[in-house]
């Protein structure tokens, strides 16, 4: 009789909590980014570009870490929701993300970065052989 333990399947509650954490991480990035995007060095919107890289890495690593495109979508949705809500004008007409070069780089660049990360997660090579080997070991 084989005494190897059965491989544990990820608990649905833990997986759901991880997706919620990724969404909240993206929302926090959007919240911070909307208030800090305007820092520049000369004419270069450095903070906006840094936030684009952070959004890209969060979405890419979330998708690769969770092993699904939903892992890349959750931080992207969180960032987009926070950024869009904070971009809306108030009743007095003021806005947080202004129509400046830094604001455009932050919004459009962040959206493009999230989209690129999602595409990279979608086209990554799948390891079909490893999954079937694990399934075969579990059945023995």
C-alpha positions in Angstrom: 0.0 0.0 0.0 1.3 3.4 -1.0 1.7 5.8 2.0 2.1 9.0 0.1 -0.4 11.6 1.2 -3.1 12.8 -1.2 -2.4 16.2 -2.8 -4.4 18.9 -1.2 -6.8 20.8 -3.4 -6.9 24.5 -2.8 -9.7 25.5 -0.5 -12.4 27.5 -2.2 -12.5 30.0 0.7 -8.8 30.6 0.5 -8.9 31.0 -3.3 -11.8 33.5 -3.0 -10.0 35.4 -0.3 -6.9 35.6 -2.5 -9.1 37.1 -5.3 -10.6 39.6 -3.0 -7.2 40.5 -1.7 -6.0 41.1 -5.3 -9.0 43.3 -5.9 -8.4 45.3 -2.8 -4.7 45.7 -3.7 -5.6 47.1 -7.1 -8.1 49.4 -5.5 -5.5 50.7 -3.0 -3.1 51.3 -5.9 -5.8 53.3 -7.7 -6.5 55.3 -4.5 -2.8 56.1 -4.0 -2.2 56.7 -7.6 -5.0 59.2 -8.1 -3.6 61.4 -5.4 0.1 61.0 -6.2 0.3 60.7 -10.0 1.2 64.3 -10.6 4.8 64.2 -9.3 7.2 65.0 -12.2 10.8 65.5 -12.8 11.0 68.4 -15.3 8.3 67.5 -17.8 8.5 63.7 -17.3 5.5 62.4 -15.2 7.7 60.0 -13.2 5.0 59.0 -10.6 2.4 58.3 -13.3 4.9 56.0 -15.1 5.9 54.3 -11.8 2.2 53.6 -11.1 1.8 52.1 -14.6 4.6 49.7 -13.9 3.2 48.8 -10.5 -0.2 48.1 -12.0 1.4 46.0 -14.7 3.4 44.0 -12.2 0.5 43.5 -9.8 -1.8 42.2 -12.6 0.9 40.0 -14.2 2.1 38.5 -10.9 -1.5 38.1 -9.7 -2.4 36.2 -12.9 0.7 34.0 -12.8 0.4 33.4 -9.1 -3.3 32.4 -9.2 -2.7 30.4 -12.4 -5.7 32.1 -14.1 -6.6 35.2 -16.0 -9.0 36.1 -13.2 -5.9 36.7 -11.0 -4.8 39.4 -13.5 -8.3 40.8 -13.8 -9.1 41.3 -10.1 -6.3 43.9 -9.4 -7.1 45.5 -12.8 -10.8 45.9 -11.9 -9.9 47.3 -8.4 -7.5 49.8 -9.9 -9.9 50.8 -12.7 -12.9 51.2 -10.3 -11.0 53.3 -7.8 -9.4 55.4 -10.6 -12.8 56.0 -12.4 -14.6 56.9 -9.2 -11.9 59.4 -8.2 -11.9 60.8 -11.7 -15.5 61.8 -11.6 -16.1 65.5 -11.0 -17.7 66.5 -7.7 -20.9 68.7 -7.5 -18.6 71.7 -7.2 -16.8 70.7 -10.5 -13.4 69.8 -9.0 -11.6 66.6 -10.1 -8.8 64.7 -8.5 -7.2 63.3 -11.7 -6.7 66.4 -13.9 -6.5 66.6 -17.7 -2.7 67.0 -17.7 0.1 64.9 -19.3 0.6 63.1 -16.0 -3.1 62.4 -15.6 -3.4 61.0 -19.1 -0.3 58.8 -18.6 -1.7 57.6 -15.3 -5.1 56.7 -16.7 -4.3 55.5 -20.2 -1.0 54.0 -19.3 -2.4 52.2 -16.3 -5.2 50.7 -18.4 -2.8 49.7 -21.1 -0.5 48.1 -18.5 -3.3 46.1 -17.0 -4.4 45.0 -20.5 -0.9 44.0 -21.5 -0.5 42.0 -18.3 -3.8 40.2 -19.0 -2.7 39.4 -22.5 0.6 38.0 -21.2 -1.2 35.8 -18.7 -3.6 34.6 -21.4 -0.8 33.6 -23.9 1.6 32.0 -21.4 2.3 28.4 -22.2 0.2 25.9 -20.3 1.8 23.0 -18.6 -0.7 20.3 -19.5 1.7 17.4 -18.9 2.3 18.4 -15.2 -1.5 18.6 -14.5 -2.2 15.2 -16.1 0.8 13.6 -14.2 -0.5 15.0 -10.9 -4.0 13.6 -11.7 -2.5 10.2 -12.5 -0.6 10.1 -9.2 -3.7 11.1 -7.3 -5.7 8.2 -8.9 -3.1 5.6 -7.9 
